[in-house]
Amino acid sequence: MDFSKMDFSEKGVYCLVFENRDCVIEVGKKGNFSFSEGFHIYTGSALGPGGMKRVKRHIDLSSKRDKNPRWHVDYLHLTPSFKLEWAICAATSARLECELARRLGGDSVQGFGCTDCACKSHLFYRKKNPLSEIKGVFEVFELRAIVLEC
């Protein structure tokens, strides 16, 4: 992993792309979720005081699996059925997490990762690799996407 392109102190938005096999995962109090084999995209924001350090936390959790889950997406990091492939990040102070989620749209996991907003989901399913699609969505918002291969 080459993090040299990333200033983790900046604020921004990100997408995490997982490749996964068919599975059922218990996600805390939300209960069991069924996942089809393919790719899942999680949209998130890093507008808090730590900025993009949140993305680094996701990457570290996926590789080390050494912390208890804090957010819905943490359950994906902690299961061997999911593998984090990429983190796509862009610096911005604008609240674009929900806009990214709406723009990605499509098959989604209802109620996942969106307890603090009015969105139906922040986790989306694709049968095929969605990396170029995600880069295109970042371009629509005139965001300079940095792709971190995990």
PyMOL CGO cylinders between C-alpha atoms (Angstrom):
from pymol import cmd
from pymol.cgo import CYLINDER

trace = [
    CYLINDER, 0.00, 0.00, 0.00, 1.35, 3.40, -0.97, 0.3, 1, 1, 1, 1, 1, 1,
    CYLINDER, 1.35, 3.40, -0.97, -0.11, 6.08, 1.26, 0.3, 1, 1, 1, 1, 1, 1,
    CYLINDER, -0.11, 6.08, 1.26, 2.36, 8.76, 0.10, 0.3, 1, 1, 1, 1, 1, 1,
    CYLINDER, 2.36, 8.76, 0.10, -0.29, 10.39, -2.13, 0.3, 1, 1, 1, 1, 1, 1,
    CYLINDER, -0.29, 10.39, -2.13, -2.66, 10.86, 0.78, 0.3, 1, 1, 1, 1, 1, 1,
    CYLINDER, -2.66, 10.86, 0.78, -2.76, 13.61, 3.38, 0.3, 1, 1, 1, 1, 1, 1,
    CYLINDER, -2.76, 13.61, 3.38, -4.78, 11.89, 6.09, 0.3, 1, 1, 1, 1, 1, 1,
    CYLINDER, -4.78, 11.89, 6.09, -5.29, 15.13, 8.01, 0.3, 1, 1, 1, 1, 1, 1,
    CYLINDER, -5.29, 15.13, 8.01, -7.51, 16.53, 5.22, 0.3, 1, 1, 1, 1, 1, 1,
    CYLINDER, -7.51, 16.53, 5.22, -11.28, 16.30, 5.41, 0.3, 1, 1, 1, 1, 1, 1,
    CYLINDER, -11.28, 16.30, 5.41, -13.14, 14.53, 2.65, 0.3, 1, 1, 1, 1, 1, 1,
    CYLINDER, -13.14, 14.53, 2.65, -15.35, 11.75, 1.35, 0.3, 1, 1, 1, 1, 1, 1,
    CYLINDER, -15.35, 11.75, 1.35, -14.53, 8.18, 0.45, 0.3, 1, 1, 1, 1, 1, 1,
    CYLINDER, -14.53, 8.18, 0.45, -15.79, 4.91, -0.94, 0.3, 1, 1, 1, 1, 1, 1,
    CYLINDER, -15.79, 4.91, -0.94, -14.60, 1.52, 0.25, 0.3, 1, 1, 1, 1, 1, 1,
    CYLINDER, -14.60, 1.52, 0.25, -14.83, -1.32, -2.26, 0.3, 1, 1, 1, 1, 1, 1,
    CYLINDER, -14.83, -1.32, -2.26, -15.04, -4.87, -0.94, 0.3, 1, 1, 1, 1, 1, 1,
    CYLINDER, -15.04, -4.87, -0.94, -14.99, -8.07, -2.94, 0.3, 1, 1, 1, 1, 1, 1,
    CYLINDER, -14.99, -8.07, -2.94, -16.97, -10.78, -1.23, 0.3, 1, 1, 1, 1, 1, 1,
    CYLINDER, -16.97, -10.78, -1.23, -18.42, -14.25, -1.50, 0.3, 1, 1, 1, 1, 1, 1,
    CYLINDER, -18.42, -14.25, -1.50, -22.01, -15.26, -0.65, 0.3, 1, 1, 1, 1, 1, 1,
    CYLINDER, -22.01, -15.26, -0.65, -22.51, -15.00, 3.09, 0.3, 1, 1, 1, 1, 1, 1,
    CYLINDER, -22.51, -15.00, 3.09, -24.76, -13.97, 5.95, 0.3, 1, 1, 1, 1, 1, 1,
    CYLINDER, -24.76, -13.97, 5.95, -23.32, -11.59, 8.55, 0.3, 1, 1, 1, 1, 1, 1,
    CYLINDER, -23.32, -11.59, 8.55, -24.74, -10.48, 11.86, 0.3, 1, 1, 1, 1, 1, 1,
    CYLINDER, -24.74, -10.48, 11.86, -24.41, -6.70, 12.09, 0.3, 1, 1, 1, 1, 1, 1,
    CYLINDER, -24.41, -6.70, 12.09, -24.84, -5.86, 15.76, 0.3, 1, 1, 1, 1, 1, 1,
    CYLINDER, -24.84, -5.86, 15.76, -28.38, -4.89, 16.75, 0.3, 1, 1, 1, 1, 1, 1,
    CYLINDER, -28.38, -4.89, 16.75, -29.39, -4.57, 13.06, 0.3, 1, 1, 1, 1, 1, 1,
    CYLINDER, -29.39, -4.57, 13.06, -29.45, -8.36, 12.80, 0.3, 1, 1, 1, 1, 1, 1,
    CYLINDER, -29.45, -8.36, 12.80, -28.47, -10.65, 9.95, 0.3, 1, 1, 1, 1, 1, 1,
    CYLINDER, -28.47, -10.65, 9.95, -27.76, -9.42, 6.43, 0.3, 1, 1, 1, 1, 1, 1,
    CYLINDER, -27.76, -9.42, 6.43, -27.40, -11.65, 3.36, 0.3, 1, 1, 1, 1, 1, 1,
    CYLINDER, -27.40, -11.65, 3.36, -24.76, -10.69, 0.81, 0.3, 1, 1, 1, 1, 1, 1,
    CYLINDER, -24.76, -10.69, 0.81, -24.48, -11.97, -2.75, 0.3, 1, 1, 1, 1, 1, 1,
    CYLINDER, -24.48, -11.97, -2.75, -21.07, -12.74, -4.23, 0.3, 1, 1, 1, 1, 1, 1,
    CYLINDER, -21.07, -12.74, -4.23, -19.56, -9.76, -6.00, 0.3, 1, 1, 1, 1, 1, 1,
    CYLINDER, -19.56, -9.76, -6.00, -18.57, -6.27, -4.87, 0.3, 1, 1, 1, 1, 1, 1,
    CYLINDER, -18.57, -6.27, -4.87, -19.97, -3.94, -2.25, 0.3, 1, 1, 1, 1, 1, 1,
    CYLINDER, -19.97, -3.94, -2.25, -19.34, -0.19, -2.16, 0.3, 1, 1, 1, 1, 1, 1,
    CYLINDER, -19.34, -0.19, -2.16, -19.60, 1.74, 1.08, 0.3, 1, 1, 1, 1, 1, 1,
    CYLINDER, -19.60, 1.74, 1.08, -19.79, 5.55, 1.01, 0.3, 1, 1, 1, 1, 1, 1,
    CYLINDER, -19.79, 5.55, 1.01, -18.50, 7.53, 3.96, 0.3, 1, 1, 1, 1, 1, 1,
    CYLINDER, -18.50, 7.53, 3.96, -17.43, 10.96, 5.08, 0.3, 1, 1, 1, 1, 1, 1,
    CYLINDER, -17.43, 10.96, 5.08, -14.30, 12.08, 6.86, 0.3, 1, 1, 1, 1, 1, 1,
    CYLINDER, -14.30, 12.08, 6.86, -15.35, 15.56, 7.91, 0.3, 1, 1, 1, 1, 1, 1,
    CYLINDER, -15.35, 15.56, 7.91, -14.62, 15.17, 11.62, 0.3, 1, 1, 1, 1, 1, 1,
    CYLINDER, -14.62, 15.17, 11.62, -11.51, 16.35, 13.43, 0.3, 1, 1, 1, 1, 1, 1,
    CYLINDER, -11.51, 16.35, 13.43, -9.46, 13.33, 12.33, 0.3, 1, 1, 1, 1, 1, 1,
    CYLINDER, -9.46, 13.33, 12.33, -10.22, 13.86, 8.65, 0.3, 1, 1, 1, 1, 1, 1,
    CYLINDER, -10.22, 13.86, 8.65, -9.11, 11.06, 6.36, 0.3, 1, 1, 1, 1, 1, 1,
    CYLINDER, -9.11, 11.06, 6.36, -7.52, 9.20, 9.27, 0.3, 1, 1, 1, 1, 1, 1,
    CYLINDER, -7.52, 9.20, 9.27, -10.89, 7.45, 9.30, 0.3, 1, 1, 1, 1, 1, 1,
    CYLINDER, -10.89, 7.45, 9.30, -9.97, 5.86, 5.95, 0.3, 1, 1, 1, 1, 1, 1,
    CYLINDER, -9.97, 5.86, 5.95, -6.66, 4.68, 7.37, 0.3, 1, 1, 1, 1, 1, 1,
    CYLINDER, -6.66, 4.68, 7.37, -8.59, 3.17, 10.30, 0.3, 1, 1, 1, 1, 1, 1,
    CYLINDER, -8.59, 3.17, 10.30, -10.78, 1.23, 7.83, 0.3, 1, 1, 1, 1, 1, 1,
    CYLINDER, -10.78, 1.23, 7.83, -7.74, -0.07, 5.95, 0.3, 1, 1, 1, 1, 1, 1,
    CYLINDER, -7.74, -0.07, 5.95, -5.97, -1.06, 9.16, 0.3, 1, 1, 1, 1, 1, 1,
    CYLINDER, -5.97, -1.06, 9.16, -9.07, -2.79, 10.53, 0.3, 1, 1, 1, 1, 1, 1,
    CYLINDER, -9.07, -2.79, 10.53, -9.47, -4.80, 7.33, 0.3, 1, 1, 1, 1, 1, 1,
    CYLINDER, -9.47, -4.80, 7.33, -5.89, -6.04, 7.43, 0.3, 1, 1, 1, 1, 1, 1,
    CYLINDER, -5.89, -6.04, 7.43, -5.42, -6.53, 11.19, 0.3, 1, 1, 1, 1, 1, 1,
    CYLINDER, -5.42, -6.53, 11.19, -8.99, -7.28, 12.32, 0.3, 1, 1, 1, 1, 1, 1,
    CYLINDER, -8.99, -7.28, 12.32, -7.93, -6.22, 15.79, 0.3, 1, 1, 1, 1, 1, 1,
    CYLINDER, -7.93, -6.22, 15.79, -10.72, -3.91, 17.02, 0.3, 1, 1, 1, 1, 1, 1,
    CYLINDER, -10.72, -3.91, 17.02, -14.32, -4.30, 18.03, 0.3, 1, 1, 1, 1, 1, 1,
    CYLINDER, -14.32, -4.30, 18.03, -16.86, -3.00, 15.49, 0.3, 1, 1, 1, 1, 1, 1,
    CYLINDER, -16.86, -3.00, 15.49, -17.90, 0.63, 15.90, 0.3, 1, 1, 1, 1, 1, 1,
    CYLINDER, -17.90, 0.63, 15.90, -19.83, 1.26, 12.66, 0.3, 1, 1, 1, 1, 1, 1,
    CYLINDER, -19.83, 1.26, 12.66, -21.92, -1.03, 10.45, 0.3, 1, 1, 1, 1, 1, 1,
    CYLINDER, -21.92, -1.03, 10.45, -19.13, -1.26, 7.87, 0.3, 1, 1, 1, 1, 1, 1,
    CYLINDER, -19.13, -1.26, 7.87, -16.72, -2.56, 10.53, 0.3, 1, 1, 1, 1, 1, 1,
    CYLINDER, -16.72, -2.56, 10.53, -18.59, -5.87, 10.48, 0.3, 1, 1, 1, 1, 1, 1,
    CYLINDER, -18.59, -5.87, 10.48, -17.58, -6.27, 6.83, 0.3, 1, 1, 1, 1, 1, 1,
    CYLINDER, -17.58, -6.27, 6.83, -13.93, -5.61, 7.67, 0.3, 1, 1, 1, 1, 1, 1,
    CYLINDER, -13.93, -5.61, 7.67, -14.02, -8.27, 10.37, 0.3, 1, 1, 1, 1, 1, 1,
    CYLINDER, -14.02, -8.27, 10.37, -15.47, -11.16, 8.36, 0.3, 1, 1, 1, 1, 1, 1,
    CYLINDER, -15.47, -11.16, 8.36, -13.26, -13.38, 6.19, 0.3, 1, 1, 1, 1, 1, 1,
    CYLINDER, -13.26, -13.38, 6.19, -16.01, -13.38, 3.52, 0.3, 1, 1, 1, 1, 1, 1,
    CYLINDER, -16.01, -13.38, 3.52, -15.20, -9.74, 2.68, 0.3, 1, 1, 1, 1, 1, 1,
    CYLINDER, -15.20, -9.74, 2.68, -11.89, -8.38, 1.38, 0.3, 1, 1, 1, 1, 1, 1,
    CYLINDER, -11.89, -8.38, 1.38, -11.23, -4.65, 1.13, 0.3, 1, 1, 1, 1, 1, 1,
    CYLINDER, -11.23, -4.65, 1.13, -9.83, -4.05, -2.37, 0.3, 1, 1, 1, 1, 1, 1,
    CYLINDER, -9.83, -4.05, -2.37, -9.76, -0.24, -2.70, 0.3, 1, 1, 1, 1, 1, 1,
    CYLINDER, -9.76, -0.24, -2.70, -10.39, 2.96, -0.83, 0.3, 1, 1, 1, 1, 1, 1,
    CYLINDER, -10.39, 2.96, -0.83, -11.24, 5.86, -3.14, 0.3, 1, 1, 1, 1, 1, 1,
    CYLINDER, -11.24, 5.86, -3.14, -10.84, 9.22, -1.40, 0.3, 1, 1, 1, 1, 1, 1,
    CYLINDER, -10.84, 9.22, -1.40, -11.14, 12.89, -2.24, 0.3, 1, 1, 1, 1, 1, 1,
    CYLINDER, -11.14, 12.89, -2.24, -10.43, 15.99, -0.21, 0.3, 1, 1, 1, 1, 1, 1,
    CYLINDER, -10.43, 15.99, -0.21, -13.43, 18.26, 0.29, 0.3, 1, 1, 1, 1, 1, 1,
    CYLINDER, -13.43, 18.26, 0.29, -15.15, 20.12, 3.08, 0.3, 1, 1, 1, 1, 1, 1,
    CYLINDER, -15.15, 20.12, 3.08, -18.52, 19.70, 1.35, 0.3, 1, 1, 1, 1, 1, 1,
    CYLINDER, -18.52, 19.70, 1.35, -21.02, 17.19, 2.73, 0.3, 1, 1, 1, 1, 1, 1,
    CYLINDER, -21.02, 17.19, 2.73, -21.11, 14.91, -0.31, 0.3, 1, 1, 1, 1, 1, 1,
    CYLINDER, -21.11, 14.91, -0.31, -21.41, 11.46, 1.30, 0.3, 1, 1, 1, 1, 1, 1,
    CYLINDER, -21.41, 11.46, 1.30, -25.17, 11.22, 0.70, 0.3, 1, 1, 1, 1, 1, 1,
    CYLINDER, -25.17, 11.22, 0.70, -24.87, 12.70, -2.80, 0.3, 1, 1, 1, 1, 1, 1,
    CYLINDER, -24.87, 12.70, -2.80, -22.29, 10.04, -3.66, 0.3, 1, 1, 1, 1, 1, 1,
    CYLINDER, -22.29, 10.04, -3.66, -24.62, 7.39, -2.27, 0.3, 1, 1, 1, 1, 1, 1,
    CYLINDER, -24.62, 7.39, -2.27, -27.56, 8.67, -4.34, 0.3, 1, 1, 1, 1, 1, 1,
    CYLINDER, -27.56, 8.67, -4.34, -25.46, 8.90, -7.48, 0.3, 1, 1, 1, 1, 1, 1,
    CYLINDER, -25.46, 8.90, -7.48, -24.15, 5.33, -7.07, 0.3, 1, 1, 1, 1, 1, 1,
    CYLINDER, -24.15, 5.33, -7.07, -27.63, 3.99, -6.31, 0.3, 1, 1, 1, 1, 1, 1,
    CYLINDER, -27.63, 3.99, -6.31, -28.77, 0.64, -7.65, 0.3, 1, 1, 1, 1, 1, 1,
    CYLINDER, -28.77, 0.64, -7.65, -28.92, -2.54, -5.61, 0.3, 1, 1, 1, 1, 1, 1,
    CYLINDER, -28.92, -2.54, -5.61, -28.36, -1.63, -1.99, 0.3, 1, 1, 1, 1, 1, 1,
    CYLINDER, -28.36, -1.63, -1.99, -28.41, -3.10, 1.48, 0.3, 1, 1, 1, 1, 1, 1,
    CYLINDER, -28.41, -3.10, 1.48, -31.33, -1.26, 3.06, 0.3, 1, 1, 1, 1, 1, 1,
    CYLINDER, -31.33, -1.26, 3.06, -30.58, 0.61, 6.29, 0.3, 1, 1, 1, 1, 1, 1,
    CYLINDER, -30.58, 0.61, 6.29, -26.85, -0.07, 6.18, 0.3, 1, 1, 1, 1, 1, 1,
    CYLINDER, -26.85, -0.07, 6.18, -24.48, 2.72, 7.20, 0.3, 1, 1, 1, 1, 1, 1,
    CYLINDER, -24.48, 2.72, 7.20, -27.06, 5.50, 7.12, 0.3, 1, 1, 1, 1, 1, 1,
    CYLINDER, -27.06, 5.50, 7.12, -28.42, 5.83, 10.64, 0.3, 1, 1, 1, 1, 1, 1,
    CYLINDER, -28.42, 5.83, 10.64, -27.41, 9.51, 10.81, 0.3, 1, 1, 1, 1, 1, 1,
    CYLINDER, -27.41, 9.51, 10.81, -29.08, 10.63, 7.57, 0.3, 1, 1, 1, 1, 1, 1,
    CYLINDER, -29.08, 10.63, 7.57, -32.25, 10.16, 5.52, 0.3, 1, 1, 1, 1, 1, 1,
    CYLINDER, -32.25, 10.16, 5.52, -30.66, 7.86, 2.90, 0.3, 1, 1, 1, 1, 1, 1,
    CYLINDER, -30.66, 7.86, 2.90, -31.97, 4.35, 2.34, 0.3, 1, 1, 1, 1, 1, 1,
    CYLINDER, -31.97, 4.35, 2.34, -28.44, 2.94, 2.31, 0.3, 1, 1, 1, 1, 1, 1,
    CYLINDER, -28.44, 2.94, 2.31, -24.74, 3.73, 2.06, 0.3, 1, 1, 1, 1, 1, 1,
    CYLINDER, -24.74, 3.73, 2.06, -23.83, 0.20, 0.93, 0.3, 1, 1, 1, 1, 1, 1,
    CYLINDER, -23.83, 0.20, 0.93, -24.32, -0.83, -2.69, 0.3, 1, 1, 1, 1, 1, 1,
    CYLINDER, -24.32, -0.83, -2.69, -23.93, -4.11, -4.57, 0.3, 1, 1, 1, 1, 1, 1,
    CYLINDER, -23.93, -4.11, -4.57, -22.32, -4.66, -7.95, 0.3, 1, 1, 1, 1, 1, 1,
    CYLINDER, -22.32, -4.66, -7.95, -21.81, -7.96, -9.70, 0.3, 1, 1, 1, 1, 1, 1,
    CYLINDER, -21.81, -7.96, -9.70, -18.68, -6.68, -11.48, 0.3, 1, 1, 1, 1, 1, 1,
    CYLINDER, -18.68, -6.68, -11.48, -15.74, -4.49, -10.47, 0.3, 1, 1, 1, 1, 1, 1,
    CYLINDER, -15.74, -4.49, -10.47, -17.13, -0.96, -9.88, 0.3, 1, 1, 1, 1, 1, 1,
    CYLINDER, -17.13, -0.96, -9.88, -13.83, 0.97, -9.68, 0.3, 1, 1, 1, 1, 1, 1,
    CYLINDER, -13.83, 0.97, -9.68, -14.22, 2.91, -12.96, 0.3, 1, 1, 1, 1, 1, 1,
    CYLINDER, -14.22, 2.91, -12.96, -17.87, 3.68, -12.13, 0.3, 1, 1, 1, 1, 1, 1,
    CYLINDER, -17.87, 3.68, -12.13, -16.85, 5.15, -8.76, 0.3, 1, 1, 1, 1, 1, 1,
    CYLINDER, -16.85, 5.15, -8.76, -14.10, 7.27, -10.33, 0.3, 1, 1, 1, 1, 1, 1,
    CYLINDER, -14.10, 7.27, -10.33, -16.72, 8.60, -12.75, 0.3, 1, 1, 1, 1, 1, 1,
    CYLINDER, -16.72, 8.60, -12.75, -19.03, 9.58, -9.89, 0.3, 1, 1, 1, 1, 1, 1,
    CYLINDER, -19.03, 9.58, -9.89, -16.18, 11.45, -8.19, 0.3, 1, 1, 1, 1, 1, 1,
    CYLINDER, -16.18, 11.45, -8.19, -15.55, 13.30, -11.48, 0.3, 1, 1, 1, 1, 1, 1,
    CYLINDER, -15.55, 13.30, -11.48, -19.22, 14.36, -11.65, 0.3, 1, 1, 1, 1, 1, 1,
    CYLINDER, -19.22, 14.36, -11.65, -18.67, 16.18, -8.35, 0.3, 1, 1, 1, 1, 1, 1,
    CYLINDER, -18.67, 16.18, -8.35, -15.35, 17.58, -9.61, 0.3, 1, 1, 1, 1, 1, 1,
    CYLINDER, -15.35, 17.58, -9.61, -13.45, 15.66, -6.94, 0.3, 1, 1, 1, 1, 1, 1,
    CYLINDER, -13.45, 15.66, -6.94, -9.88, 14.51, -7.49, 0.3, 1, 1, 1, 1, 1, 1,
    CYLINDER, -9.88, 14.51, -7.49, -10.09, 10.83, -6.58, 0.3, 1, 1, 1, 1, 1, 1,
    CYLINDER, -10.09, 10.83, -6.58, -7.12, 9.10, -5.02, 0.3, 1, 1, 1, 1, 1, 1,
    CYLINDER, -7.12, 9.10, -5.02, -7.30, 5.31, -5.29, 0.3, 1, 1, 1, 1, 1, 1,
    CYLINDER, -7.30, 5.31, -5.29, -5.59, 3.35, -2.54, 0.3, 1, 1, 1, 1, 1, 1,
    CYLINDER, -5.59, 3.35, -2.54, -5.16, -0.31, -3.39, 0.3, 1, 1, 1, 1, 1, 1,
    CYLINDER, -5.16, -0.31, -3.39, -5.50, -2.36, -0.24, 0.3, 1, 1, 1, 1, 1, 1,
]
cmd.load_cgo(trace, "trace")
